[in-house]
Amino acid sequence: MIDVVNDRNLYTRHGQHLNTEGKENMSKKIVSATEHVLSKKVEPITGKWYTDKTSDTLDHQPVQGMIDNNTEVEINSTAIHQMD
């Protein structure tokens, strides 16, 4: 965010638009803010990469079709029997 200048001498007679000096002042503020953002050092977000060779706990391994140690097939067949 850039603070807008509120000095009356930097605006036109009716006070709605910046005059030449006001535009110059505002452009310097914009350049300064842009340079500050572009020169900022940012740390990338990193995470551990799991591969098949990496031994890890089961918490990080993908489990497909498992709900409470029952396969989807067992759950679906149980639901079908309950509807009969």
Backbone torsions as a table, in degrees:
resi	resn	phi	psi	omega
1	MET	NA	146.7	179.9
2	ILE	-121.7	131.8	176.2
3	ASP	-72.6	130.7	178.1
4	VAL	-80.0	137.3	179.3
5	VAL	-69.9	140.0	179.3
6	ASN	-122.8	25.1	176.1
7	ASP	-81.0	123.3	-175.8
8	ARG	-59.6	-28.6	-178.5
9	ASN	-70.9	-12.6	-178.4
10	LEU	-96.4	4.2	-178.7
11	TYR	-116.3	160.5	177.0
12	THR	-68.0	175.3	-177.2
13	ARG	-56.7	-41.5	-178.4
14	HIS	-79.8	-11.6	172.3
15	GLY	84.3	6.6	-177.2
16	GLN	-92.3	-32.3	-175.7
17	HIS	-118.9	154.2	175.1
18	LEU	-73.7	141.9	173.1
19	ASN	-85.1	-173.6	-176.3
20	THR	-57.9	-46.6	179.9
21	GLU	-65.0	-38.9	178.5
22	GLY	-65.2	-40.2	177.4
23	LYS	-64.9	-40.5	178.2
24	GLU	-62.7	-45.0	179.7
25	ASN	-61.2	-46.3	-178.3
26	MET	-66.6	-39.9	180.0
27	SER	-64.4	-35.9	176.7
28	LYS	-64.7	-38.7	178.0
29	LYS	-65.6	-40.4	179.8
30	ILE	-65.2	-43.9	178.8
31	VAL	-62.6	-44.0	-179.9
32	SER	-61.7	-45.0	179.6
33	ALA	-65.5	-40.0	179.3
34	THR	-65.0	-44.7	177.8
35	GLU	-61.5	-38.5	179.2
36	HIS	-63.0	-44.3	-179.2
37	VAL	-66.8	-42.1	-177.3
38	LEU	-72.2	-25.8	-179.0
39	SER	-90.0	-4.1	-178.8
40	LYS	-68.5	132.4	176.6
41	LYS	-85.4	128.9	-177.4
42	VAL	-118.6	131.3	175.7
43	GLU	-85.3	124.9	177.4
44	PRO	-69.9	151.4	177.0
45	ILE	-81.2	123.4	-178.7
46	THR	-118.7	156.4	177.2
47	GLY	-143.9	162.3	-179.7
48	LYS	-73.7	136.9	179.9
49	TRP	-97.6	119.6	-178.8
50	TYR	-97.7	131.4	176.5
51	THR	-122.5	173.6	178.4
52	ASP	-64.3	-29.0	-178.5
53	LYS	-78.0	-21.5	-178.6
54	THR	-79.4	127.2	175.5
55	SER	-87.7	131.2	-176.9
56	ASP	-147.8	169.9	178.6
57	THR	-71.6	163.7	-180.0
58	LEU	-67.9	-13.9	179.4
59	ASP	-61.1	-27.7	-176.3
60	HIS	-103.2	0.3	-179.2
61	GLN	-90.0	140.8	179.6
62	PRO	-69.2	135.0	177.7
63	VAL	-123.3	112.2	-178.8
64	GLN	-108.9	135.4	177.2
65	GLY	76.6	12.1	-178.6
66	MET	-113.0	128.0	173.0
67	ILE	-135.3	118.2	-178.6
68	ASP	50.7	45.3	177.7
69	ASN	64.1	15.2	175.1
70	ASN	-112.4	139.5	178.0
71	THR	-77.3	161.2	179.4
72	GLU	-59.6	-35.5	-179.0
73	VAL	-63.1	-44.5	179.6
74	GLU	-64.2	-39.9	-179.6
75	ILE	-66.5	-45.2	179.9
76	ASN	-63.8	-41.1	-179.1
77	SER	-68.8	-34.7	177.1
78	THR	-64.7	-41.5	-179.5
79	ALA	-65.8	-37.6	179.5
80	ILE	-66.0	-42.4	179.8
81	HIS	-65.8	-33.8	179.9
82	GLN	-70.4	-28.6	-179.4
83	MET	-76.3	-23.6	-178.6
84	ASP	-67.3	NA	NA
